[in-house]
Amino acid sequence: MSEIEKKTAELLKKNEKQIHELWKTLLIAKAKNLVEMIGLDRMKENTLEVLGQFSALLSSGTDIQMDDYRQMRKILGDLSKDLTLKNMSPSETATFIFSLKDAIVPVFQKEHKDDRLLMDYILVINRVIDQLGLYTFEVYLESRESLIREQQQAFMEVSVPVVKIWDRILMIPLVGMLDSTRTQLMMETMLTSLEDNQANVAILDISGIPVVDTLVARHLVTAASAAKLMGAECIITGIRAKISQTLVQLGVDLSGFSTCSTLADGLRMALASTEQRIG
């Protein structure tokens, strides 16, 4: 540790109470949304803990990746994750730690009239706070990406529903674009439901798919083939005139599977296949 870092740590410790009061005042005045989100009591608790650790740890060095800074990283990391879940922006999240600079500088200015020495102190402070600010931003991004992945997974799970519409007959209504990930989920869900319900027929209704290209057609054939391997018949419904023309132009072969233009026709075919009647 350099002499200037040692003196900066001593100056922080000496003026800790004054800096803490100014930091709280700045947050309340300039970051109202932030304070409202985390709560006034938690804000006071976090600022006091961070500042106290900052004063103590600065004497150990300015690299926040050191083990000594672990607890401070945890405090800021937990705060950043919490604010991410509350839909706060990254700039609002980073304001918490960056506003500490504005609380420290005026206090240091009162203590030292030597501009050159004051600048050395501020450079040390900036070196650490900038690292902490970057750390909160990184945690924010990681939390945001994790949240998006969870939301996407949740959407995927509800985007491929399997409905038991009759005894031994299942229907899978497909809406929107059909990509590889969704196709895999559809097959897993469909095959599991076929086994659980002891179903003999699976109706894939594609009336909600806006565009059927080679990739989508390949996915449909894959799904239908998977059902066939389990001994179940797969009926593809919702094939409109335009889709039929497209499939012919693409040279897609669906001759091995039953197809219908409407879901009602598909249900009639499924009932006939399972030797059932309505009513």
JOQUI-V458684 format. One record per residue. N is the residue number from 1. D_CENTER is the distance of its C-alpha to the mean C-alpha in Angstrom with 1 decimal. Layout:
# JOQUI-V458684
N_D_CENTER, N_D_CENTER
This chain:
# JOQUI-V458684
1_40.0, 2_41.9, 3_44.3, 4_42.3, 5_39.2, 6_41.4, 7_42.9, 8_39.6, 9_38.5, 10_41.8, 11_41.5, 12_38.0, 13_39.4, 14_42.5, 15_40.7, 16_37.6, 17_38.5, 18_39.2, 19_36.0, 20_34.0, 21_35.7, 22_35.1, 23_31.4, 24_30.9, 25_33.0, 26_31.1, 27_27.7, 28_29.2, 29_30.9, 30_28.3, 31_24.9, 32_25.6, 33_22.1, 34_20.8, 35_23.7, 36_23.2, 37_19.6, 38_20.5, 39_24.0, 40_27.3, 41_28.2, 42_25.0, 43_25.4, 44_29.0, 45_28.2, 46_25.5, 47_27.6, 48_30.6, 49_29.0, 50_27.4, 51_30.7, 52_32.8, 53_30.9, 54_31.0, 55_34.8, 56_35.3, 57_33.1, 58_34.4, 59_37.6, 60_35.8, 61_34.4, 62_31.9, 63_29.4, 64_26.3, 65_25.4, 66_28.6, 67_28.4, 68_30.1, 69_27.1, 70_24.8, 71_25.0, 72_24.4, 73_21.2, 74_20.1, 75_21.0, 76_19.2, 77_16.1, 78_16.0, 79_16.7, 80_13.9, 81_11.3, 82_13.1, 83_13.3, 84_9.6, 85_9.4, 86_12.6, 87_11.3, 88_13.8, 89_14.1, 90_14.3, 91_18.0, 92_18.5, 93_16.8, 94_19.0, 95_22.0, 96_22.4, 97_23.6, 98_25.1, 99_27.3, 100_29.0, 101_30.9, 102_32.4, 103_33.7, 104_35.2, 105_37.0, 106_39.4, 107_40.3, 108_41.1, 109_43.1, 110_45.3, 111_45.9, 112_46.8, 113_48.8, 114_48.8, 115_46.3, 116_46.1, 117_45.3, 118_42.9, 119_41.0, 120_40.8, 121_39.3, 122_36.7, 123_35.8, 124_35.1, 125_33.0, 126_31.0, 127_30.5, 128_28.7, 129_26.8, 130_25.5, 131_24.1, 132_22.5, 133_21.0, 134_19.6, 135_18.2, 136_16.4, 137_14.9, 138_13.8, 139_12.3, 140_10.5, 141_9.1, 142_8.2, 143_6.6, 144_4.7, 145_3.9, 146_3.6, 147_2.1, 148_2.1, 149_4.2, 150_5.4, 151_6.1, 152_7.7, 153_9.5, 154_10.7, 155_11.9, 156_13.5, 157_15.3, 158_16.8, 159_17.5, 160_20.2, 161_22.4, 162_25.7, 163_28.6, 164_31.9, 165_34.3, 166_37.6, 167_39.0, 168_37.8, 169_36.0, 170_32.2, 171_30.5, 172_27.1, 173_26.5, 174_24.3, 175_22.9, 176_21.3, 177_20.9, 178_21.4, 179_19.9, 180_20.3, 181_17.1, 182_17.9, 183_21.6, 184_21.0, 185_19.2, 186_22.0, 187_24.7, 188_23.4, 189_23.2, 190_26.5, 191_28.4, 192_27.4, 193_28.5, 194_31.7, 195_32.5, 196_31.7, 197_33.7, 198_36.4, 199_36.0, 200_38.1, 201_36.6, 202_33.1, 203_32.9, 204_30.2, 205_30.2, 206_29.0, 207_30.3, 208_26.8, 209_26.1, 210_27.1, 211_28.1, 212_29.4, 213_29.9, 214_30.9, 215_27.4, 216_26.8, 217_30.4, 218_29.9, 219_26.9, 220_29.1, 221_31.9, 222_29.8, 223_28.6, 224_32.2, 225_33.6, 226_31.4, 227_32.7, 228_36.2, 229_36.1, 230_35.6, 231_38.7, 232_37.1, 233_37.9, 234_35.2, 235_36.0, 236_34.1, 237_34.6, 238_33.8, 239_35.4, 240_36.7, 241_39.6, 242_37.4, 243_35.1, 244_38.3, 245_39.7, 246_36.6, 247_36.6, 248_40.3, 249_39.9, 250_37.2, 251_39.5, 252_37.1, 253_39.1, 254_38.2, 255_41.8, 256_40.8, 257_38.8, 258_39.7, 259_38.5, 260_39.1, 261_38.7, 262_37.7, 263_35.9, 264_39.3, 265_41.1, 266_38.6, 267_39.0, 268_42.8, 269_42.6, 270_40.5, 271_43.0, 272_45.8, 273_44.2, 274_43.9, 275_47.3, 276_46.1, 277_47.2, 278_45.9, 279_48.4
